[in-house]
Amino acid sequence: MSQIELDRTDRAIITALQENARLSNVELSNAVNLSASACLRRVANLEKTGVISGYHAELNNQQLGYDVIILVQVTLDGQSAKTLSEFEQAVLNIPNLMACFLMAGAKDYILRIAAKDVSDYGEIHTHYLSALPHVRSIESNFVLRTVVTRGLPVRLI
């Protein structure tokens, strides 16, 4: 997959939308000093080329009753394509799974899971994590506080 060439204006649009994807086209065009029609064409092109792959709401886990976020490091007993595929299919069944990353390094996967409390996570661990295929070890790390979370930094040229 080839990298898309972005100019200063494209980067400004991406930065503005990462900060607030609910900007109207007029607000966005004013923020990046473009006409509304030119801005709309650029956003459509960024969507068409896949640079912008979607728009999402950032949810407050605690307001929804999920007070605990756990980063689960998993080591498998092998690295064959079949082993990885079977693990990845099974992981899709874990409730409250927010993300799953295949890693290079000491651990094979890192999962991000939301739970209502430690007891809720215990149930997820007992009924889902411990039943995952090909797992050699699981290490659970509880997030104490989120320090920063942000979109991809897009440097202006």
Secondary structure in CASP SS format (residue, H / E / C, confidence):
PFRMAT SS
TARGET T0000
AUTHOR 0000-0000-0000
METHOD secondary structure of the structure
MODEL  1
M C 1.00
S C 1.00
Q C 1.00
I C 1.00
E C 1.00
L C 1.00
D C 1.00
R H 1.00
T H 1.00
D H 1.00
R H 1.00
A H 1.00
I H 1.00
I H 1.00
T H 1.00
A H 1.00
L H 1.00
Q H 1.00
E H 1.00
N C 1.00
A C 1.00
R C 1.00
L C 1.00
S C 1.00
N H 1.00
V H 1.00
E H 1.00
L H 1.00
S H 1.00
N H 1.00
A H 1.00
V C 1.00
N C 1.00
L C 1.00
S C 1.00
A H 1.00
S H 1.00
A H 1.00
C H 1.00
L H 1.00
R H 1.00
R H 1.00
V H 1.00
A H 1.00
N H 1.00
L H 1.00
E H 1.00
K H 1.00
T C 1.00
G C 1.00
V C 1.00
I C 1.00
S C 1.00
G C 1.00
Y C 1.00
H C 1.00
A C 1.00
E C 1.00
L C 1.00
N C 1.00
N C 1.00
Q H 1.00
Q H 1.00
L H 1.00
G C 1.00
Y C 1.00
D C 1.00
V E 1.00
I E 1.00
I E 1.00
L E 1.00
V E 1.00
Q E 1.00
V E 1.00
T E 1.00
L E 1.00
D C 1.00
G C 1.00
Q C 1.00
S C 1.00
A H 1.00
K H 1.00
T H 1.00
L H 1.00
S H 1.00
E H 1.00
F H 1.00
E H 1.00
Q H 1.00
A H 1.00
V H 1.00
L C 1.00
N C 1.00
I C 1.00
P C 1.00
N C 1.00
L E 1.00
M E 1.00
A E 1.00
C E 1.00
F E 1.00
L E 1.00
M C 1.00
A C 1.00
G C 1.00
A C 1.00
K C 1.00
D C 1.00
Y E 1.00
I E 1.00
L E 1.00
R E 1.00
I E 1.00
A E 1.00
A E 1.00
K C 1.00
D C 1.00
V H 1.00
S H 1.00
D H 1.00
Y H 1.00
G H 1.00
E H 1.00
I H 1.00
H H 1.00
T H 1.00
H H 1.00
Y C 1.00
L H 1.00
S H 1.00
A H 1.00
L C 1.00
P C 1.00
H C 1.00
V E 1.00
R E 1.00
S E 1.00
I E 1.00
E E 1.00
S E 1.00
N E 1.00
F E 1.00
V C 1.00
L C 1.00
R C 1.00
T C 1.00
V C 1.00
V C 1.00
T C 1.00
R C 1.00
G C 1.00
L C 1.00
P C 1.00
V C 1.00
R C 1.00
L C 1.00
I C 1.00
END
